[in-house]
Amino acid sequence: MFQQVHFHKVSFNTGKRIIMKRDQHAATPPGEDEKLLHSMGYAQELSRRMSGFSNFAISFSIICILAGGITAFPAGLSAGGGASIGIGWPVGALFASIVAAAMAQIASSYPTAGGLYHWSSILGGKGLGWVTAWINLLGLIFVVASVNFGVYDPFFKTLIAPLLGINPEQLTWTEQTLFLAGITISQAWLNHLGIKITTRLTDMSGYLIFVIAVVLTVALLAYAPGPLDFSRLFTFSNFSGADGGTWPKTDSSLLVFLSGLLLTVYTLTGYDASAHTSEETHQAAHNVPKGILRSVLWSALFGYILICTFVLVLPSMQAGVKAGMGFFDLLLGSLPPLLKAVLGIGIFLVNYLCGLACLTSTSRMMYAFARDGGLPFSHQLKQVHPVHRTPGLAIWVSATLAIVATLYGDAFTVLSAGSAVFLYISYIIPVTAGMFAEGKTWTHKGPFSLGAASKPIALLATLGGAILAFVGMQPPNQKVLYLTVALLLVLLFFWFVLGVRKQFKGPPIGERIQKHQAHIREIESALDKTA
């Protein structure tokens, strides 16, 4: 299916040299990346410092198999038992990879910050883009909140608090809120200081995830309490309604299996970060699609090895289900104390960096949507710091909204499922629009192309993404369904009743792009002079 994927050979050496000079604030002509951005009607306001690896690393850091793979593992295990892992993960990963491939092709054509919103607007109209933007933005805010909530519980409470002599049972809601606010504010501050420091940290996170995942896997296998039973990975057991489990009792084997896919849905998401940082990535038309695809494929492979190891070394399936989130402490209990402490600190760190990358992605989406006037106070939210070249206010507003989201008592359950559902809905909207626009209004393809497989993959991505979104709305996550319906009703009310459709112009297209060119030169000149 993927043999027709190809990259056209294009030289970016000159563009790269010019961009480096612009970072040194020399008045030079725009490079290839900037020319492409100008052709879409936007100025180069953000600092283009990310390499291809950095673009991959930010999505890989958000996917973070040591975050979603651990925190969502009970949802998979307590559905269909080992089969939800051994069979369910590859099925879910296949769906996610197909969606990623379809997104990567569009990203290659339109490498802009806030990509999903931009793609939907161009391929399906400004109304579709406006809806996509709100769904994606809310999903991203939920991702930041859920990841940071996971940093606190289970990772801080289970792994770090005991090392500091703190009894996790004595931690109150107030202390939880202060902790979540503190780490989110620190992530916002690091983002505010510029993409250079954020990139270095997310690059480090990419390496750490690989290393810690390998060490954790080897350690668990080496200290396994008994012989490994590989049949566990393919044995279906209906654990719905079980003590400690996630899912209410049902006799439908199909629904149980689909429910187990929530593990994959929550883990293999967030790779739109590669698109949101397009305007900060060198050779974006080439590197962004690579970043999207590679982050999903490597996460799928290493994640599968990791969670299969969890299943193999559990004392029993029943014990793992009953333990709930305590399963991880149960696994680590067999390791030497020093090794457990080192792994605990490492896992805590990569989860913190995962939240940092999530906030980067969210702020770029907010900045891009505000740039086109799609948000309240758009004029303020689109402002870029002249020295750090980051969307300062968008970063801090994103962080504040994420902190507010964690104040809800049932935060992690709703936030984790809600983030996955909203993100996958926002993924399949532009993919579906592209399927109908291809060959009609969408005739320009970037250097990454799916060729003749483009429409079939888009169709499969739409169906697969819809199934993954459906999974995230199943009981006990029905609150996500209510929230989705409520959001769509509110958006329709604002669009049709309050007249947003008349006020919102969407991204520049057609003649508006040419009219923007003078304004683009003014913006870039002002930034250069200020710097």
Disulfide bonds with the S-S distance in Angstrom:
none
